Amino acid sequence: MQTEPLKAKCGQVFRNFCAQVQAIHIDQLELKWITISMLVIALFVGIITIDAFFHGVNPPSKVETIDSASLHLNKEFAEENLGVQIDDKGDITIRMVAGRYSFFPKHINVPAETSLTFRWVSMDVLHGVHIPMTNMSTMIVPGYVAEITTTFPKPGEYPVLCNEYCGLGHNHMWSNISVIAKEDWKAPVKSPAKGGSNNE
C-alpha cells in the first residue's frame, strides 16, 4: 500500500487548516482567555495523568455483578464469610455488606501499612462508602460488587461513612475500623471464603 499520496493529502489539509486559523482575526482579550482556558485544560489533564500513573486512580476495569436479593445464599457474601480474611499468599480481603442503615460487619480490625482489598455489595438500595484519610470513596450499587484496594497509613480508629443518601436513617449509617500496628495485628482464624469473585 502506497502511503505517500495519503501523507501528501493530510499535509495539504493541515496546511489549509493552519492558513484558515491564521486568517481569523482574534482580539487580544479573546486570545488571553483562550490561553487561560487552554492552561486550565492542560492543568486538569496533568492532574488526571499524575493520578492515573503515580497514584493508581483509574476507572473500574471490570464489572462484576451479583444478585442483591440472595446475598445470604451467595457463598462469598454469606454471613460467615464477611469481615477480614487472609489467603494462602498473605493477601488480605475484607468483604462487607451495606444495607439500611448499617455496614456489616459493624466493626473490624485490620493492620496498618498493609495493602487491603475491600469488596462491597448492597443488599437493598444505592449506598456509598467513605473512609477519611484513605482513597476509599465509592458508590455501592445494588447488583454490582465494588472493589477497592487501599492502605491505612497509621494505627487508629477510622469511621466508615455512607456518602449517598439512602433513606431517612442515612445519617445513622456508619461503621468503624480499628487499624492496628502491623506487628501487633493477628489474622482472624477463618477459612477462606468460597466463591471468590466468581459471581454472576
N, C-alpha and C positions, 0 to 999 in steps of 0.2 A: 504494500500500500504506500503510495507516494504522499508524503506529508507536507512537501514544500508548498503546493498550492493552498493547502489549508492554513499553513503558517502565514503565508502572504496575505490571505484574506483576513485572518484575525488581526494581523498587524495593521492592515488598512482600516479596519473597523475601529481599532483602538486609536489610531491617529485621527480619524474623523471625530471620535468622541472627545478627544482632548481639544481639538480645534473648536468644537461647539462649546465646550466648557469655557475656553479662553475668550470666546466671543461674547459670553454673557457678562453683562455689567453687574458687579456685586459691590454694593455700598460698603464703605469701611466698617460701619456699625454692624451690618449683617455679617461681614467677614469675621468680626470679633466674636459674635455669638455663635457662628458656625464652628469657629476654632474652639470656643469653650465647650460646645456640645460634643465635639469630637474627642476632646480631652476627657470629658466625663465618661463617655462611652469606653474610651481606652482604659480609664481607671477601673470601671466595673469589669471589663473583660480581664484585666490583670488580676483583680481580686478573685474572680471565678477560677482563673487558671492556677493561681497560687494555692487556693483551697483544694482544687482537684488533684494537683500533683504533689503538694507538700503536706496537706492536712488530711488527705484521704476523704474529702467530702465529695461524694458522687451521687448521681441519681440512682435509684434502685436498679440493679442489673437483672433482677429476676422477679417474677410474680408467682407467689405461692398461695394457693387457695386452700380453704378449709371450710367444713360445714359448721357454722357457728351454733346451729341448733342441736348438734350432737357432740359437743366438746367432751362431755363426760364419758362418751363411748370411744372417743379418739384415744389411741394408745399413747400418743405423745403428750397430750394435754389432759389426760386423766388426772384426778386429784392427787394420786400417789406419785405422779411424775413431775409435779410442779415444784418450783424452787431451784436450788443450786445443785448442779450435777457435774461431775468431772469424769471425763472418759479415760480410756487407756493411754492416750497420748498426753494427758495432762491438760487438755483444753477444757475450759470451764464454760458451761452453758446454763443460762437461767431462763426457765420457762415460766411465764406469768400470764394470768388471765385478767382482763378488765371487764367489769360488769357493774351495773348500778348498785351502789355507788362506792366501789372499792376496787382495789387491786388484790389479787390472790396469788401467792400467799401475802399476808399483810406485812410481814417483816422477814428479811433475810440477812444473812451475814456473808460478806464477800471480802476477798483480800484486796489491799491497796496495790497500786503499781503493777497490776496484772491485767492482761487483755481478757475482757469478759464479753461473751456473746449473749445478748438478750433476745429472746423470741417471745413476741407478744401476740395475743389474739383477743378478740372481743366476743363476749357471749350474747350481746344484745345490740347496742347502738354504737354510733361513732364516738370514740373516745380519743384522747391524746395523752401523751406522757412526756413529762419534762422533769429532768433532774438537774438542778442548778450546778454549775461548775463542771459540767461534762458536755459532750456533744449529743446527749440523749434528749432529743426533742422530735417526736414524730407522731403522726396520726395512727390510730389503731382502727382500721376499717373492718367492719363485720364481713366475714367471708374470706379474709386475707391474713397472712402471717406477716407481721412487721418484725424485721430482724435488724439489729444494730449492734455493732461491736464498739465497746468503749473501755476506758480505763479511769479508775478513780485515783486522782493524784496523791491523796494523803488520807490517813485514817480519820474517822469522824462519823457523824450522823448526817445522812443525806435524805432529804424529803423527796418523795415521788409524787408529783402533782399531775392532775388531769388538766390539760390546757385546751380542751374542746368542750363547749357547753353540751352536756349530755342529759340535762333534766333538772328538776327542782333541787335535787340533792348534790348537784355538781360541786358546790363549794366545800362539801364534806368528803369529796373523793380524793383520798391521798393514801400513801403508804410510807414505809420507812426502810431505809437500807443502812445497816451498820457496816462501815468499812473498817476492817481490822488490819493492823500491820501485817505485811506479807509473811514475816517469820512467825507470827503468833496465830495465824489463821489455820484452822483444821478443816479439811474437806469433810462434808457430811457423808455418812455411811449410807449410800443409796446405790441401787443397781441402776445402770444407765437406762435412760428412757427408751422404750421400744418405739419404733415407728420413725424416729429421726425426722428428717424433712420430707419423708415420702407421703405427704398429704396429697390431696386431690390434685 
